[in-house]
Amino acid sequence: MTKTIFAVLVAAGLLAAPLPQVASSAFAQTEKKAEKPKKEPSTGMLAMRERQKKCGAEWKADKAVGKVAAGMKWPQYWSACNKRLKGA
């Protein structure tokens, strides 16, 4: 009987006690991340994106015409095209 009363009192105390401020601290952490400004891409990264767009357009055009070698996938095409555009 004593154990039951004790268990009920502990449960009631846990329910009545305020929850720790875990939720608000998690919200504050996400706010800090949102406030952080984005880093501008470097010139090398911008050049790589341009090459990737050009190679993507070439890939679509070559694939539609049938100029892509049998079994060649995008990663292999991208590698060859990237090397070619870097050298130009």
KOLLUM-6016 format. One record per atom (N, C-alpha, C): atom name; x, y, z. Coordinates in nm, 3 decimals. Each point is the difference from the previous one (the first is absolute). Example, Ala and Ser with C-alpha at 12.3 -4.5 7.8 and 13.67 -1.06 7.14 Angstrom:
BEGIN
+------+---------+---------+---------+
: name :       X :       Y :       Z :
+------+---------+---------+---------+
:    N :   1.319 :  -0.569 :   0.780 :
:   CA :  -0.089 :   0.119 :   0.000 :
:    C :   0.090 :   0.120 :   0.000 :
:    N :  -0.035 :   0.105 :  -0.072 :
:   CA :   0.082 :   0.119 :   0.006 :
:    C :  -0.077 :   0.109 :   0.073 :
+------+---------+---------+---------+
***
This chain:
BEGIN
+------+---------+---------+---------+
: name :       X :       Y :       Z :
+------+---------+---------+---------+
:    N :   0.082 :  -0.119 :   0.000 :
:   CA :  -0.082 :   0.119 :   0.000 :
:    C :   0.087 :   0.125 :   0.000 :
:    N :   0.106 :  -0.003 :   0.077 :
:   CA :   0.088 :   0.117 :   0.010 :
:    C :   0.070 :   0.024 :  -0.134 :
:    N :   0.038 :  -0.109 :  -0.067 :
:   CA :   0.066 :   0.015 :  -0.128 :
:    C :  -0.093 :   0.065 :  -0.103 :
:    N :  -0.126 :  -0.037 :   0.002 :
:   CA :  -0.098 :   0.054 :  -0.093 :
:    C :  -0.019 :   0.149 :   0.023 :
:    N :  -0.014 :   0.039 :   0.127 :
:   CA :  -0.017 :   0.142 :   0.033 :
:    C :   0.124 :   0.079 :  -0.043 :
:    N :   0.117 :  -0.056 :   0.029 :
:   CA :   0.124 :   0.066 :  -0.037 :
:    C :   0.009 :   0.017 :  -0.153 :
:    N :  -0.037 :  -0.105 :  -0.074 :
:   CA :   0.005 :   0.006 :  -0.146 :
:    C :  -0.097 :   0.104 :  -0.054 :
:    N :  -0.118 :   0.010 :   0.061 :
:   CA :  -0.099 :   0.099 :  -0.043 :
:    C :   0.052 :   0.141 :   0.029 :
:    N :   0.062 :   0.021 :   0.116 :
:   CA :   0.053 :   0.131 :   0.034 :
:    C :   0.115 :   0.041 :  -0.094 :
:    N :   0.087 :  -0.095 :  -0.033 :
:   CA :   0.110 :   0.029 :  -0.091 :
:    C :  -0.055 :   0.034 :  -0.138 :
:    N :  -0.097 :  -0.076 :  -0.048 :
:   CA :  -0.059 :   0.025 :  -0.131 :
:    C :  -0.068 :   0.136 :  -0.003 :
:    N :  -0.072 :   0.034 :   0.105 :
:   CA :  -0.066 :   0.130 :   0.006 :
:    C :   0.102 :   0.113 :   0.003 :
:    N :   0.109 :  -0.021 :   0.071 :
:   CA :   0.105 :   0.102 :   0.006 :
:    C :   0.065 :   0.020 :  -0.136 :
:    N :   0.020 :  -0.108 :  -0.073 :
:   CA :   0.059 :   0.012 :  -0.133 :
:    C :  -0.094 :   0.071 :  -0.097 :
:    N :  -0.129 :  -0.025 :   0.012 :
:   CA :  -0.096 :   0.065 :  -0.087 :
:    C :  -0.015 :   0.148 :   0.034 :
:    N :   0.010 :   0.034 :   0.127 :
:   CA :  -0.018 :   0.138 :   0.042 :
:    C :   0.125 :   0.084 :  -0.022 :
:    N :   0.116 :  -0.063 :  -0.003 :
:   CA :   0.126 :   0.074 :  -0.016 :
:    C :   0.009 :   0.059 :  -0.141 :
:    N :   0.051 :   0.120 :  -0.012 :
:   CA :   0.014 :   0.059 :  -0.133 :
:    C :   0.107 :  -0.073 :  -0.081 :
:    N :  -0.022 :  -0.006 :  -0.129 :
:   CA :   0.096 :  -0.066 :  -0.088 :
:    C :   0.123 :   0.089 :  -0.015 :
:    N :   0.115 :  -0.058 :  -0.015 :
:   CA :   0.120 :   0.081 :  -0.023 :
:    C :  -0.012 :   0.078 :  -0.131 :
:    N :   0.076 :   0.102 :  -0.015 :
:   CA :  -0.007 :   0.087 :  -0.116 :
:    C :   0.076 :  -0.057 :  -0.119 :
:    N :  -0.014 :  -0.127 :  -0.025 :
:   CA :   0.068 :  -0.065 :  -0.110 :
:    C :  -0.057 :   0.048 :  -0.133 :
:    N :  -0.130 :   0.012 :  -0.008 :
:   CA :  -0.064 :   0.038 :  -0.125 :
:    C :   0.041 :   0.141 :  -0.041 :
:    N :   0.004 :   0.091 :   0.093 :
:   CA :   0.035 :   0.137 :  -0.036 :
:    C :   0.147 :   0.011 :  -0.038 :
:    N :   0.087 :  -0.077 :   0.064 :
:   CA :   0.142 :   0.005 :  -0.036 :
:    C :   0.023 :  -0.060 :  -0.138 :
:    N :  -0.077 :  -0.102 :  -0.036 :
:   CA :   0.011 :  -0.057 :  -0.134 :
:    C :  -0.048 :   0.100 :  -0.104 :
:    N :  -0.105 :   0.073 :   0.033 :
:   CA :  -0.050 :   0.103 :  -0.090 :
:    C :   0.103 :   0.112 :  -0.016 :
:    N :   0.066 :   0.036 :   0.109 :
:   CA :   0.101 :   0.104 :  -0.005 :
:    C :   0.118 :  -0.043 :  -0.087 :
:    N :   0.037 :  -0.126 :   0.003 :
:   CA :   0.110 :  -0.049 :  -0.081 :
:    C :  -0.036 :   0.007 :  -0.148 :
:    N :  -0.125 :  -0.033 :  -0.036 :
:   CA :  -0.039 :   0.007 :  -0.140 :
:    C :  -0.008 :   0.145 :  -0.045 :
:    N :  -0.035 :   0.092 :   0.089 :
:   CA :  -0.002 :   0.141 :  -0.035 :
:    C :   0.141 :   0.049 :  -0.031 :
:    N :   0.098 :  -0.043 :   0.078 :
:   CA :   0.138 :   0.041 :  -0.023 :
:    C :   0.048 :  -0.049 :  -0.135 :
:    N :  -0.038 :  -0.120 :  -0.037 :
:   CA :   0.041 :  -0.054 :  -0.129 :
:    C :  -0.066 :   0.079 :  -0.114 :
:    N :  -0.125 :   0.040 :   0.020 :
:   CA :  -0.071 :   0.073 :  -0.103 :
:    C :   0.058 :   0.140 :  -0.019 :
:    N :   0.053 :   0.059 :   0.105 :
:   CA :   0.055 :   0.135 :  -0.007 :
:    C :   0.135 :   0.002 :  -0.070 :
:    N :   0.067 :  -0.112 :  -0.005 :
:   CA :   0.134 :  -0.006 :  -0.058 :
:    C :  -0.007 :   0.030 :  -0.150 :
:    N :   0.073 :   0.099 :  -0.048 :
:   CA :  -0.006 :   0.033 :  -0.143 :
:    C :   0.069 :  -0.109 :  -0.082 :
:    N :  -0.050 :  -0.016 :  -0.122 :
:   CA :   0.058 :  -0.101 :  -0.088 :
:    C :   0.133 :   0.051 :  -0.054 :
:    N :   0.092 :  -0.093 :  -0.013 :
:   CA :   0.131 :   0.033 :  -0.053 :
:    C :  -0.009 :   0.005 :  -0.153 :
:    N :   0.057 :   0.103 :  -0.058 :
:   CA :   0.000 :   0.014 :  -0.145 :
:    C :   0.088 :  -0.108 :  -0.062 :
:    N :  -0.044 :  -0.059 :  -0.113 :
:   CA :   0.083 :  -0.102 :  -0.064 :
:    C :   0.126 :   0.063 :  -0.060 :
:    N :   0.107 :  -0.076 :   0.001 :
:   CA :   0.127 :   0.048 :  -0.054 :
:    C :  -0.006 :   0.005 :  -0.153 :
:    N :   0.097 :   0.064 :  -0.060 :
:   CA :   0.004 :   0.008 :  -0.147 :
:    C :   0.018 :  -0.138 :  -0.062 :
:    N :   0.078 :  -0.086 :   0.066 :
:   CA :   0.017 :  -0.137 :  -0.048 :
:    C :  -0.130 :  -0.078 :   0.003 :
:    N :  -0.078 :   0.020 :   0.107 :
:   CA :  -0.129 :  -0.069 :   0.011 :
:    C :  -0.098 :   0.050 :  -0.106 :
:    N :   0.001 :   0.130 :  -0.025 :
:   CA :  -0.088 :   0.056 :  -0.103 :
:    C :   0.039 :  -0.052 :  -0.138 :
:    N :   0.130 :  -0.011 :  -0.027 :
:   CA :   0.047 :  -0.052 :  -0.127 :
:    C :  -0.040 :  -0.147 :  -0.016 :
:    N :   0.010 :  -0.078 :   0.108 :
:   CA :  -0.038 :  -0.141 :  -0.005 :
:    C :  -0.149 :  -0.014 :  -0.029 :
:    N :  -0.082 :   0.085 :   0.061 :
:   CA :  -0.144 :  -0.006 :  -0.026 :
:    C :  -0.032 :   0.032 :  -0.146 :
:    N :   0.069 :   0.098 :  -0.056 :
:   CA :  -0.020 :   0.034 :  -0.141 :
:    C :   0.039 :  -0.117 :  -0.090 :
:    N :   0.114 :  -0.062 :   0.028 :
:   CA :   0.042 :  -0.116 :  -0.079 :
:    C :  -0.101 :  -0.113 :   0.012 :
:    N :  -0.053 :  -0.019 :   0.122 :
:   CA :  -0.097 :  -0.108 :   0.021 :
:    C :  -0.128 :   0.027 :  -0.079 :
:    N :  -0.043 :   0.125 :  -0.005 :
:   CA :  -0.121 :   0.034 :  -0.077 :
:    C :   0.023 :  -0.022 :  -0.149 :
:    N :   0.118 :   0.041 :  -0.049 :
:   CA :   0.031 :  -0.019 :  -0.142 :
:    C :   0.007 :  -0.149 :  -0.033 :
:    N :   0.067 :  -0.077 :   0.085 :
:   CA :   0.011 :  -0.144 :  -0.025 :
:    C :  -0.137 :  -0.067 :   0.009 :
:    N :  -0.085 :   0.047 :   0.089 :
:   CA :  -0.134 :  -0.056 :   0.011 :
:    C :  -0.081 :   0.023 :  -0.127 :
:    N :   0.012 :   0.121 :  -0.056 :
:   CA :  -0.070 :   0.030 :  -0.124 :
:    C :   0.054 :  -0.086 :  -0.114 :
:    N :   0.133 :  -0.015 :  -0.006 :
:   CA :   0.061 :  -0.084 :  -0.103 :
:    C :  -0.044 :  -0.145 :   0.017 :
:    N :  -0.005 :  -0.048 :   0.124 :
:   CA :  -0.042 :  -0.139 :   0.029 :
:    C :  -0.140 :  -0.025 :  -0.052 :
:    N :  -0.092 :   0.093 :   0.028 :
:   CA :  -0.138 :  -0.017 :  -0.045 :
:    C :  -0.007 :  -0.001 :  -0.152 :
:    N :   0.073 :   0.093 :  -0.063 :
:   CA :  -0.003 :   0.007 :  -0.146 :
:    C :   0.063 :  -0.124 :  -0.063 :
:    N :   0.116 :  -0.041 :   0.049 :
:   CA :   0.068 :  -0.118 :  -0.056 :
:    C :  -0.081 :  -0.127 :   0.023 :
:    N :  -0.064 :  -0.009 :   0.115 :
:   CA :  -0.079 :  -0.120 :   0.031 :
:    C :  -0.123 :  -0.008 :  -0.090 :
:    N :  -0.060 :   0.117 :  -0.028 :
:   CA :  -0.118 :   0.001 :  -0.086 :
:    C :   0.035 :  -0.041 :  -0.143 :
:    N :   0.118 :   0.041 :  -0.047 :
:   CA :   0.043 :  -0.031 :  -0.136 :
:    C :   0.059 :  -0.140 :  -0.009 :
:    N :   0.050 :  -0.052 :   0.112 :
:   CA :   0.059 :  -0.134 :   0.002 :
:    C :   0.151 :   0.002 :  -0.013 :
:    N :   0.063 :   0.111 :   0.033 :
:   CA :   0.145 :   0.011 :  -0.009 :
:    C :   0.072 :  -0.054 :   0.125 :
:    N :  -0.075 :  -0.029 :   0.104 :
:   CA :   0.060 :  -0.051 :   0.123 :
:    C :   0.039 :  -0.146 :  -0.020 :
:    N :   0.122 :  -0.034 :   0.039 :
:   CA :   0.048 :  -0.138 :  -0.015 :
:    C :  -0.088 :  -0.096 :   0.079 :
:    N :  -0.012 :  -0.121 :  -0.050 :
:   CA :  -0.083 :  -0.100 :   0.066 :
:    C :   0.053 :  -0.030 :   0.140 :
:    N :  -0.086 :   0.003 :   0.096 :
:   CA :   0.037 :  -0.031 :   0.138 :
:    C :   0.055 :   0.118 :   0.078 :
:    N :   0.020 :   0.115 :  -0.065 :
:   CA :   0.054 :   0.116 :   0.071 :
:    C :  -0.111 :   0.064 :   0.084 :
:    N :   0.036 :   0.030 :   0.122 :
:   CA :  -0.093 :   0.064 :   0.092 :
:    C :   0.047 :   0.144 :   0.023 :
:    N :  -0.084 :   0.079 :   0.067 :
:   CA :   0.029 :   0.141 :   0.023 :
:    C :   0.134 :   0.023 :   0.070 :
:    N :   0.039 :  -0.073 :   0.104 :
:   CA :   0.128 :   0.029 :   0.065 :
:    C :   0.120 :  -0.010 :  -0.094 :
:    N :   0.000 :  -0.099 :  -0.087 :
:   CA :   0.110 :  -0.013 :  -0.095 :
:    C :  -0.002 :   0.114 :  -0.102 :
:    N :  -0.119 :   0.034 :  -0.047 :
:   CA :  -0.013 :   0.110 :  -0.095 :
:    C :   0.043 :   0.131 :   0.064 :
:    N :  -0.043 :   0.024 :   0.124 :
:   CA :   0.035 :   0.122 :   0.072 :
:    C :   0.150 :   0.010 :   0.018 :
:    N :   0.066 :  -0.109 :   0.033 :
:   CA :   0.144 :   0.001 :   0.021 :
:    C :   0.073 :   0.040 :  -0.128 :
:    N :  -0.038 :  -0.062 :  -0.112 :
:   CA :   0.066 :   0.031 :  -0.127 :
:    C :  -0.031 :   0.143 :  -0.044 :
:    N :  -0.123 :   0.041 :   0.012 :
:   CA :  -0.041 :   0.134 :  -0.041 :
:    C :   0.067 :   0.105 :   0.088 :
:    N :   0.007 :  -0.024 :   0.127 :
:   CA :   0.063 :   0.095 :   0.093 :
:    C :   0.148 :   0.018 :  -0.034 :
:    N :   0.068 :  -0.109 :  -0.027 :
:   CA :   0.142 :   0.009 :  -0.039 :
:    C :   0.015 :   0.079 :  -0.129 :
:    N :  -0.089 :  -0.026 :  -0.094 :
:   CA :   0.007 :   0.070 :  -0.128 :
:    C :  -0.023 :   0.150 :   0.017 :
:    N :  -0.101 :   0.037 :   0.078 :
:   CA :  -0.031 :   0.142 :   0.020 :
:    C :   0.107 :   0.071 :   0.085 :
:    N :   0.059 :  -0.071 :   0.095 :
:   CA :   0.107 :   0.060 :   0.080 :
:    C :   0.122 :   0.030 :  -0.086 :
:    N :   0.028 :  -0.090 :  -0.095 :
:   CA :   0.115 :   0.017 :  -0.088 :
:    C :  -0.019 :   0.110 :  -0.103 :
:    N :  -0.125 :   0.032 :  -0.031 :
:   CA :  -0.027 :   0.101 :  -0.103 :
:    C :   0.020 :   0.141 :   0.050 :
+------+---------+---------+---------+
***
